[in-house]
Amino acid sequence: MKNERQEDNKMSTTHKTNLFAETNDVNHQALKTKGQESFIQNLKSELGKVSWTAKQELINSTKVVVGSTFLFAIGIYVVDVLVRQCVESVHVLARVVFGA
């Protein structure tokens, strides 16, 4: 017992720290691998619980989105043309009134 203490005392602090760090690295790698496996298993489990949209419903929803996008684009274009015409009319009127 006394010899073990003497050997332990002889072992440098740096050497003890390195041994501790190596042990922690091994433990960390094992936990990391276990965590990754657990994550993948949980991911598969959760994806199995998802209620996926039916193909026809997805197609119909896509048509609605594309159609709405075109309607809004046409609406914005019409408003832009009207505003542009109003601004041009004000500009022409200002030239006539002020002779610019």
VMD Tcl script that draws the C-alpha trace (Angstrom):
set ca {
  {0.00 0.00 0.00}
  {2.80 2.35 0.88}
  {4.55 1.53 -2.42}
  {1.39 2.35 -4.39}
  {1.18 5.76 -2.73}
  {4.81 6.43 -3.43}
  {4.36 5.46 -7.09}
  {1.22 7.56 -7.30}
  {3.06 10.51 -5.79}
  {5.94 9.99 -8.22}
  {3.56 10.13 -11.18}
  {3.59 13.70 -12.44}
  {0.47 15.80 -12.42}
  {0.75 16.23 -16.18}
  {0.80 12.47 -16.67}
  {-2.26 12.08 -14.43}
  {-4.05 14.82 -16.34}
  {-3.23 13.18 -19.67}
  {-4.56 9.83 -18.45}
  {-7.73 11.51 -17.24}
  {-8.15 13.37 -20.55}
  {-7.68 10.17 -22.57}
  {-10.30 8.39 -20.45}
  {-12.69 11.31 -20.92}
  {-12.08 11.31 -24.70}
  {-12.94 7.62 -24.90}
  {-16.05 8.12 -22.78}
  {-17.05 11.17 -24.83}
  {-16.69 9.24 -28.11}
  {-18.79 6.37 -26.74}
  {-21.50 8.77 -25.57}
  {-21.38 10.65 -28.88}
  {-21.84 7.45 -30.88}
  {-24.63 6.31 -28.56}
  {-26.26 9.74 -28.84}
  {-26.11 9.66 -32.64}
  {-27.66 6.20 -32.77}
  {-30.36 7.31 -30.34}
  {-31.01 10.44 -32.41}
  {-31.42 8.43 -35.61}
  {-33.75 5.96 -33.91}
  {-35.84 8.83 -32.49}
  {-35.88 10.52 -35.89}
  {-37.17 7.37 -37.61}
  {-39.79 6.96 -34.91}
  {-41.00 10.56 -35.26}
  {-41.08 10.41 -39.07}
  {-43.25 7.31 -38.78}
  {-45.79 9.34 -36.76}
  {-46.11 12.08 -39.39}
  {-49.33 12.11 -41.37}
  {-48.13 12.79 -44.89}
  {-50.34 14.60 -47.36}
  {-51.98 12.45 -50.02}
  {-50.68 12.91 -53.56}
  {-53.93 14.30 -54.97}
  {-54.31 16.74 -52.07}
  {-50.75 17.94 -52.63}
  {-51.42 18.46 -56.35}
  {-54.62 20.40 -55.63}
  {-52.89 22.57 -53.02}
  {-50.07 23.32 -55.46}
  {-52.59 24.38 -58.11}
  {-54.26 26.73 -55.62}
  {-50.92 28.29 -54.65}
  {-49.79 28.78 -58.26}
  {-53.18 30.18 -59.28}
  {-53.26 32.58 -56.34}
  {-49.76 33.76 -57.17}
  {-50.77 34.58 -60.76}
  {-53.95 36.37 -59.61}
  {-52.02 38.50 -57.14}
  {-49.39 39.27 -59.78}
  {-52.07 40.41 -62.25}
  {-53.72 42.50 -59.50}
  {-50.44 44.19 -58.61}
  {-49.75 44.87 -62.31}
  {-53.18 46.49 -62.78}
  {-52.73 48.70 -59.70}
  {-49.22 49.64 -60.94}
  {-50.58 50.66 -64.35}
  {-53.36 52.73 -62.75}
  {-50.98 54.50 -60.38}
  {-48.54 55.17 -63.23}
  {-51.36 56.67 -65.35}
  {-52.46 58.88 -62.46}
  {-48.91 60.14 -61.90}
  {-48.46 60.83 -65.62}
  {-51.79 62.69 -65.70}
  {-50.74 64.86 -62.76}
  {-47.40 65.51 -64.48}
  {-49.10 66.55 -67.76}
  {-51.60 68.71 -65.87}
  {-48.77 70.40 -63.97}
  {-46.98 71.17 -67.29}
  {-50.15 72.68 -68.74}
  {-50.92 74.75 -65.65}
  {-47.40 75.91 -64.86}
  {-45.98 75.87 -68.38}
  {-42.94 73.84 -67.46}
}
mol new
graphics top color blue
foreach p $ca { graphics top sphere $p radius 0.5 }
foreach p [lrange $ca 0 end-1] q [lrange $ca 1 end] { graphics top cylinder $p $q radius 0.2 }
display resetview
